[in-house]
Amino acid sequence: MIGLGVCLALVFLEVGLRMAGGVVLYLQERHNHLSFNQNEYRILCLGESTTALGGEDSYPSQLEQMLNLKSPEKKFTVINEGIISTTTNTILANLDQNLARYKPQMVVLMMGINDKAYLQGVIKNLWWEHVKSFFKDFRVYKLMHLIYEHTTHRIKEFHGPKDDPGVSLSLDGDYHQVENSLKALILECMGRTHQHMDQRAQYQRNGQLSLAGQEEKSAQQSAVEASVFCVELAKRYRIQGSFQGAQDILKQAAIFNPKFAGIYQEWGEMYLLEGKIDQALKAFQLALSLDPQNSDALLGLAHAYHQEHDDKAFIFYARYLQINPDYWGHIELAQWLRENKHLDAALEYLGRAIAIGPSFDEAYVDLGQVLDDQGDYSKEEAFYLKETSLRSQSPRLYQALGQFYQKQGRQDLAQGYFQKAAACEMAEYLPVTLVNFNLISNTILNRHIKLLVMQYPLRNIAPLKDYLGQRKGLVFVENKQNFKEALAREGYNHYFKDNFAFDFGHCTREGNGLIARNLARVILKNE
């Protein structure tokens, strides 16, 4: 009987929570509907960090500015619903809610890059994930989870965090949740700092100098922890393009612990993004003076001098590699050497990169390009033929070989390798990714909303085009040719901040501007 009573209570609680949730959702949607300007043209951008990051520098933000400048008679509103580290499953799960909330006339979709990494992480626990996903939709589960989270937070608050000045909060998970957690931790550390200092003053008044000294050390420890959390929060502000927020929180961190090198390292990264090279150099140099083994500061200096086309970039790349001889450090140094016509040295560092990461394509493609720069075409052809035979599933190597033959005027061979590259790119899509592309496309088009399926920079749109086919209201957007031409002029680092996807990365303001200009042209033709 007790068990039956508990079950009935849970059922009634679930029904009540769902009814309350329905009322809240209705009021929220009514507010959203009333807040929209009926004369505006709303464009909803869906994707991952490549869409979300950048703030005013993001492609959705720049797109809105460009559209309103080019078509002043119509008001465009571009909504950025990119989510850091998300997957196509999550984008699909949130789709109905986003369409109802924003009521867009057009959706821009660029997604799929995170699916493979996510699948590798959860495949061993797939059964348990299905079980959890079943229960997670219940309001009772969500209520219990909220109570649990609140309780554990209070327990941690009572006991205090570990006394570890190197403590760092994971940046995974929901952005706003992590940001709020960081703010709470900073306030907690500040509160404990003041408590320890008040207790220190009390002990000093009582002549208990030993205990006063212990309280002062504890206060310093809490301040150190606060500075670490501040830097983590500033980093999140920076990647979102909120530079003023990052600036304010870094000033606070410097008050807590002025000798923490991470503060000035983060300041340098922010200045680098803003294009303030002189200030970035000063910040990285200060970080390095506080921590001579800070490899991030060395790499930051290398990047800053690289952007300035200063030969000092080589010195700091080399010093970075002495401390941290990683794959991408060798790639970036080789890129600098190639840009400065030190081709033999570039080949040497690319060879070292291949030895470190033989399964990555970047170094092979770059090595072939250096051979092309040297005019050693027979050696370049032999190199690509050898590597494509060894790495028969590499679309980038097939693409590079196709481009080589195209430049040589051998169009039949070029076309054959381009087709192989496209086939490999299609094979790289997970079945779940393609299914989600189809489900999302159907949902949007069935509501008579125009859909732009956009491909990542330097990637081929053909596989998606072949899979989704031609449908009314569906437009495909490629960012391959515009980026290839731009990279040939300015170099990789002008348009990308990193190489997280091996053939492209998160864009700089200039890279996002390329995407936005390309999109604006397509949108004005199809809106």
Disulfide bonds with the S-S distance in Angstrom:
none
